[in-house]
Amino acid sequence: MSEPARKPNQNPESYSPKDKPEIINLLEQRTSKVVIDGNITYIDGVTPLGENISWRNCTYSDCMTLLLHTLGVKTTYEQVIGLSGSCYRASMIYGWDPGSSILDIIDAHLGLGTRGNANRFYGIDSYSIDNKDASEKQVVKSINAGIPVLILGGKLLPEWSILLGYEATAEGMKYFGRTYFDCIASENNEMFFTENHYVLLDRYPNNAEWNIFFDKPCKPTHALDALKISLETCRKMFVPHDKFGYGAYEQMITGFKNNEYNSDFRGDGNGVINNIIFNLIDARRAAYIYLNASAGLLMGENKIKLLAVSAIYKDMFDTLQSVIPYEKLCHNFDQSTMTEETREKFINALRKCKEFEYKAQEIVKEILENWEEF
């Protein structure tokens, strides 16, 4: 039976962890504190995911950005998705659904292993624990130290979520945090935790797909090395594959030609096109912003070439936006109402973007081949 939002004590115990890992000492400022309220321990003051933000469709990068902000690291979504390499993705592993776990699927299929580039850039290592009991123990230790944990599939679906607290009960531990389904929890009058209105992560630990911990320091990756890793990921995203890179474009083009948008993962229905196209728009927008901001790290021809790649991604963004604006896709564009003319526009836009991808890949290849000049 659902319960109303829990209210903490008027004067709960809060603290700056005495046994905090060295990593916390590496961060200039933390934007939150740990609070103990009876059997509940939580990181206070973490804002909702995606609140009043139009972009940020890569849920891993969005959660990672929020986690870094919670630890006091000043960064942006575009920086995180750029470092992780997800801004270059064109992926159709589950039929017409890119899936929140796509970056990890790409890791498995293409051997990228670059997801942690974003946190290592800031001197924060990451790791996962498969064993359920060990994972839960580490969650408690991490939250006590004021460090959130990322969970894939914390609530409802395999989307990334951020674990921010726990409650010890007679029935066992309950874990809660921020998800992309907080609004649904509110509509269903579900239990909330603390005045922050954190939601129950009811799929963790038994049914969640993955956990990532961030309580270990590492030597920060040099900015040039991190950029190189990002560009190498860009190249790997377009190795020959029927559902990645150019293969993904061909699958999309064929789908629009035949007016068929099957999805092995979530089934047919509205929202499939929305997810594919606005994820691609979001990724290319982030790519051009990240690369433009990173060009200052380079010199000579490579700087000029990186700015050219950024401009190409901007052209992709504009080309896709010209068919159906991102904002309209975000507000549940009904694909059943799509006309033959709109489908043809999508086909032409995707063909054009595929040619842009070839140009971008060639220039990135040249940049990496001339990298020794640094």
N, C-alpha and C positions, 0 to 999 in steps of 0.2 A: 504494500500500500504506500502511495507516495506521501511524502512529508513536506511541509512548508520549508522555506529557506531557513537554514540554521543560522542563528545569531550567536556570535562569539561573546565571551564574557566581556564586561565593560572594560576590564583592565587585564587583558591576557598577557601572558609572559612573552616578551619578544627579546631577541638577542642577536648579537653578531657572533656567529659560531666561533668558539674558542679552539675547536679542533678542526677548523676549516683547512682544506687542502691548500697547498702552495699556490694553486691556480688562482684562487681568489686574490691573493696578494699581488698577482701580476696585472690585475685589472684596476684601472684608475678609479672608477666609480661604479657602485652598484645602485640600481634604481629600486631595489626592493629589500625587504627584511624577512627573516624567518619568524613565525609566530607559533607559539604553543598555546592551545586553548583546550585544556582537558586532555582528551584522547586524540585530539586533532593537531597535527603539525603541518604547516603550509608556508609557502612563499607568498607573501602578501603583495598586492598591488599590481599584478600582471594583467595587462590590458587584453581584451578579446582579440581573437585572430580575425584579420580582415575587416575590422570595424571601420566603416566610412572610407574604405580604400577600394578604388575601382579595379586596380590591377592586382597582381600577385596570385596567379593561378597555379604556380608550382607550390604545392602545399608543403613539400619538404623545405624549400628555400624560405617560405614564409615563416614556418615554425622555427627554422634555424635563425632567422633574423630576429624574431621575438625572443628566443633564448639568449642570443648575444646581447640584445638590449637589456634583458633582465640582469645579465652579469655586468652591465656597465660598459659594454663595448659599443662604440659608435660606428655603425655601419648602415648599409642600405640593402633593401631587397635586391636591387640590381647588382650590387657588388657580390652578394652571396650567391645568387643564381649564376652570375658570371664565373665566379671562382669554382663553383660546383660543376660547371659545364652544362647544366640543364638548359641554359638559354639557347643552345645550338640544336636541341633535340627536334627531331621529326620522327615520331614513333607511333606505331600502330600495333603493338604486340597483342592486344585483346581486340581483334576485329577493329571496330571503330572507336574504341575507348582507350585513351592513352594511359589511364590509371595513375593513381597517386604513387604507386610503387615502381613506376616505369624506370626511374633512374637506377634503382636496384636491379631491375630486370636487365637493363642495359649493362650494368656491371657484370652480371652473370653471363650474358651472351657475348659481350664484346671485351670483357676483361679490363674495363676502364679503371676501376678502383679509385676514382677521383672525388667521390662524394665528400670526403673529409678535408679536401683542399681548402674549403671555406673556413672551417674552424682552426685548422693548423696554421693558416695565415695569421691568425691572432694568437698563436701560441697555446692553443687548446687542443689536446688530443681527443680522440673519440674511439669507442669500442662498444661491442655488444656482448651480451651474456645469454647463452641458449638455455642454461639450466634454470628452471622456474624458481626454485627456492633461492638460489644464488642471486638471481635477478631481483627478486623482491627485497632481499637483504641490502643489495646495492642501491635500490631505489630509496629505501629508508635512510641510508647513509648519505646519499646524494642530497635529498631534500633537507636533511638536518644541517647540511653544510651550505644550504642556500643555492644549490645548483639544480635546475630543472632537468628532466629526462624527456627525450623524444620517444614517442610510441607510435608505431604504425598499426592502425586498427584499434585505437583506444575505445572508440564508440561507433556503433552502427555499421560503418563500412571501413575498408582498409585505406583510410585517409590518415595522414600524419596528424598527431595531436601532441600537446605538451603537458606532461605530468608535473603537477605543482604541489601536491600534498597527499596526506594519507590520514585515515582514521582507524584506530585499533578498536574493534568491536568484539563482542562475544562470538559472533559468527565468523570472525576473521577480519583481515585487512580490507579496507575500501580505499580506492585511489581516485583522485579527482584532478581536474585541470581545465585546460582550454581545448576546444575542438571546433571543427567547422559545422557542428550540429548543435551548438548551444541554443540556437533559436528554436529548434525542434523540441529540445528538452523543456524550454520555457512553455511552448505551446501545449506540451503533454503534462504540464504541472509536475515535472519530475523533481527529485530531491536536488537541492543546491547546497553547496558547502561554502561557508563563510560569507561575509558581506560582499566579497568579490563575485559571488554567484558562480563559482566554479562548478562544473558538472561532473557527475560520476562517470569514470572511465570503466564502464561495465564489461568491456571485452578484455581488459587486462586483469590478471596475467594469463588467463586460461585460453583466450581466443585471439589475442593480439598477434600480429605477424612478426613484429620486430621491436627491439628496444635499442636505444643508443645513449650511452653515458658520456659525460664531458667533464669529469672531475680530475683528469690527469693533465698536467702541463706538458708542453713539448717546446722545442726550439721553434720560434715563429718562422714560417717559410718566408724567404726573402721575396719582396714584391715582384721582381723580375722572374724568379723561379715560379711563383704562383701564376703569373700571367702565361708563362710558357706551358705549364701544366694545363691551363684552361684552353690554350690554342691547340695543344696536342689532343685534348678531348674533342675539340671541334672537328679535327681530322678523323678521329676514330668514330665519331657519330655517323660518318658517311662512308664507312667501308661497305662493300657490297652485301646487301641483306634485303630480303623481300619485304620486311616490315619496319626497317629503320632507314633513315636518310632518304635517298632517292626512291627506294622501294616504297616508303610510306607515302611519298608524293604520288607515285603511280597508283597505289591503292586508293587514295583519296580521289584522284582524277577518274578512275574507273567507276568508283561508287557514284560520283555525280553524273557520269555518262549514263549509267544504268538505273539511276535513281534508286540505288540499293545501299543501305547503310547498316549492315549487320554488325552486331557486337556480341562476341562470344561471352563477354564478361557480364554485361548488364541487360542484354536483350535489345530488341528493336524498340524504338519509341522516341519521343521528342527529347531533345537534349543531347543526343549523340553528336550531331553536327556542331551544336553550340560548343560542346566540350573540345572537340578536335580543333575547330577553327580559332576559338578564343584562346586556347592554350598556345597555339602557334603564333597568334598575334602578340600575346603577352611575352612569349619567349623571344621573338625577334625584336620587340621593343626594348626588352632588357638587354639584349645582345648589343644593340647599337649604342645604348647609353653606357654600358660597362666598358666597351672597347674604346669609345670616344674618351672616357675619363682615364683610361689606362694608357692612351697613346703617349702621354707625357713621360712615361717610363722609358720609351725608346728614343732612338736618335736616327738622323739621316733617312735613308730610303725606307727602313723598316717602320719608322714613325709615320711617314707618308702613306705607306701601304696599309698600316693598321687603321688609319683614318679612312682610307678607301673602303676597307672591309666594313667599318662602322656605317659608312654611307650606304653600302649595299644592303645591310640589314635594315636600315631606315627605309630604303626603297621597298623591301619586302613588306615591312609594317604598313606603309602607305598603300601598297597594292592590295593587300588583304582587307584593309579598312575601307577601301573604296567600294567593295561589294556590299557588305553589311557592317556598319560601324560596331566596334567592340561593345559599346554600351547597350546596343540593341540585342546583341547576342547574349549578354549577361542577364537580360531581363526575359529569359525564356522565349526566344524566337521560336515560333511554331514551324518546324520544318515541313509539316504536312501542307502548309500554305505556300511553300516555295514554288515559284513558277519555273517554267522551262528556261525563261530568260535569265533568271537568277542563277540557276544551275550552270548555265553556259558561262556566266560571268565568273563563277567560282572555278570552273575548269580553266578558263583563260588566265585567271589570277594565279592559280596553282602552277600552271605551266610556266608562267613568267617567273614565279618565285623559284621554281626548280632551276631555271637558267641562272638566276641570281646566285643560287647555292653553288653551282659549278664555278662561277666567277669568284665567289668568296673563298671556296676551297682552294682554288689555284693560288690566290694571293697569300692565304694563310700558309700554304705549303712553302712558298717563296720566303716568307718571313722566317719560318722555322729553319729553313736551309741556310739562311744568312745569320742565324742567331749567334754564332761564334764571335761576331764582331763586338759583342758586349763583354 
